[in-house]
Amino acid sequence: MRRLWIAFAPYIALSIVHVAALAADADAIAAPTKLTLMPLLAFAVVWGSHGTPWTTPLTLLVVAIGLSWLGDGAGTFFPFAPELPMMLLFFGLAHIAYIWLFWRRLAVRRVPLWAAVYAVWWVALLAVLWPHLGGLSIAVAVYGLVLGGTAVAASRCHPLVAWGGVFFLASDSVLAFRLFLPAAMPDWTSPLVMLTYCLGQGLIAAGVLAAVRARRAAPAATPVTA
C-alpha cells in the first residue's frame, strides 16, 4: 500500500491542481495539466506494479489510459478534425478496453442487482438529451451504452474498480449536460466533471493494481466469466 500511495501521489497532486485551476478559471494552468493527468496515471500504474509480473490486465489498463489521454487532448492532437466526435471515438475505445479488462480478466462476481440502475440511467439520459443531440444522436446513444457497459462490468470487480466506474459514469453524465444543455449547467459543474473523472480513473487504476496483486497472492482463484 505504501508503494501505491507513493506511485499515485503525483497524479493525485496534479489532479488537485487541475481541478482548482478549473474552479479559478485559470486556463493557462488547466489546459497543460489536463494533458499531463493520464501520463502520470500510467506512470503510477508502472511504478505501482513493480515486483509484480506484467500481465494482460496491466496492458489493457495502460491501453485504456492511453486512449483516454487521446480523448482528453482530442482538440490539441487532432486540430484538423471536429473535437467532439474525436473525443467520443477515443473514449469509446478506452471504454471497450475497460470492458474487456473488467469482464474477461478481473471479474470476481456476477453482475449485482443494483447495477440495473445503469439501464435506468441510460434511458433517462437519452430521454432528456435526445431533442438537443442533433446529428450526434446515434453516436451519443451508442457511447452511452458503452459507458454504461463499463460501469456494469466494473461492478463485477474489486470495490475500488466498481467505485471508479461510478465516478467515471458521473463525470461523463455531467459533461453530456454541459455539452448539450449548457444554459442549464452552472459554472461549478466544469471542475465537477474533472473531479469525478480524476477520481474515476484513479480508483480504476488503483483497483486493477490491487486486484492483480490479490490474484497473484491467491493463484488458485479463477475469474468469474458469466
ABEGO torsion letter per residue (X at the ends): XAAAAAAAAAAAAAAAAAAAAAAAGBAAAAAAAAAAAAAAAAAAAAAAABGBBBBAAAAAAAAAAAAAAAAAAAAAABAABBAAAAAAAAAAAAAAAAAAAAAAAABABBBBAAAAAAAAAAAAAAAAAAAAAEAAAAAAAAAAAAAAAAAAAAAABBAAAAAAAAAAAAAAAAAAAAAABAAABBAAAAAAAAAAAAAAAAAAAAAAAAAAAAAAABAABBBBAX
